[in-house]
Structures are given as C-alpha cells and as structure tokens.
C-alpha cells in the first residue's frame, strides 16, 4: 500500500518501510564508541537541544532532504528521532531518493535515554 505522503511503501500499522533496518540502543552505543556510526537526529531543533545522542547531527524531519545528508566518511549513517516513527519516515524519503541510508535506532532517543546511555545537551 502506498503511503498518502508518497514517500515509500508502508507496512500496515507500523509507519515504516519493510526495508528499514533497526538497531538497538546498545548496538548503536557500541558503534558510536568505536567511531563506526554517524547519528542523524530528525527531531525538531528544540527537541534536539533538550538532549541528544553525543555527536549527533540535527536534521529536522520538517526540512529533511536525503541529498543534504552529511558524508559519513566510512561510518554507517543511523537515523534517530524520539520513538522511531519520524526516523522511519525519513528513511522512507531516503528510499524514494535512492539514498543508501537504511538504518535507524529502534525506539529512538527514548530507548537510548531509558538504557541510561550518555546524553548531550
């Protein structure tokens, strides 16, 4: 079924494409620690300012353009938001634009914070 916004194929009730790869907060923390991931947070500016994954780059979904994603310099790009819905929507935009980004944080920043991982403000 095509999403009403025309940003990709949608799975009923999940709000994300079947092609999205999810990683856990602990997996992402290990990747960040090993300098293997570049995190892009698609929450709005005020949400990001309230706390985010250390080193994350803010690219709000409201103005998100896959063509403006930073060069990860050999790292894996991982998208995140508060709970996983908006990062899934951003991934749909990436799929539509044929960008090679396919991974986001399961449970978003909420899962990161709940796991007691470091938060930057």
N, C-alpha and C positions, 0 to 999 in steps of 0.2 A: 504494500500500500504506500502510495506517495504521500509524504508529509504535506500539509497545507501550505507550509512556507517554501516548499520546493527545494529543500536543502539536502535531501537524500532519502533513501529508503528507510522506513521506520518499522520497528517491531512493536506490535500492539502492547500498550501499557508501559513500555519501558522508556520511550522517548529517546532511543538511541539506535544507531545502525548496528546490525549484526556483525559488521566488520570492525567494530571498536574493540581494542584490547584494553583490559583493565588490569592495573597492578595495585597491590595493597600498599598501605602506608609504610609498612616495614620494608617492602621491596623498594619503594621509592627512596626511603631514608638511606638504605644501603647504596643505592645508585648515586644519590647526591653526595654521600660521604666519600664514595670512590671517584667522584668527579666524572660520572658517566651519564648524567642526566641534566638537561636544561629544562626547568619548570616554567611553564607559561600559565599564569593565573588569569582566567577570563572573567573574574568578578569585577564589579564596578570599582572605580577609584577609591571611594570612601570605604568600601568593604575591605579592599586590599590594604589600605592604610591602617585599618583596625587590627591587622595581624595577617601574616602570610608565611609561607614556607621560605626559610632563609635562601636568598639568592634568586628567588622567583622574579620573573618579569611580568608586569601587568599589561594585559591587552584585553580591555573590557569587551564582552560579547556584543554590546550595543554598537561597537565600531569595528568589530573583529573582521580582519581580512587575511586569509591564508597567505596571500602574496607578501604580507608585511611581517610574517614570522621571522625571527632572527635566525641567522646561520648558527646551527648548534655546534659547529666546529668539531665534528666527530662524536658528539654526545647524542643521546636519544632525547628528542623533544617529548615532553609529557605535559599534557594539559590538565588543569585542575580548576575547580570552582568551589562552591560551598559544599554541595552534596553529590555532584556528579551529573546533574541534568544539563546545566549550561555548558560544561566541558564536552558532553556528548553532542550538544547542538553545534558547538564549534568544530568538533570532529566531522559532523555531517557537512559543514561548509568546506572543510579540508578535502573530504571525499569528492564533493561536487567540483572543486577546483583542481582535482587530481594532485593534491599535495601529498607528500609521503608520510604525513603525521597520522598515526592510527592508535595512539595510546593515551589513556587518561587515568587519573587516580580514582580508584573505587571508593566511593563515599566522600570524595573531595577533601577540602581543608578540614571539614568537620571530623572526618576519620583520622586525619593527621593529628589534630589537636587532642582528640579523645585518646589517641595512643600515647600522649604525653611527649610527643616529639617537639623539637625546638620551634619557636615562633618568633619571627622578626616583625618589628613594628617601625 
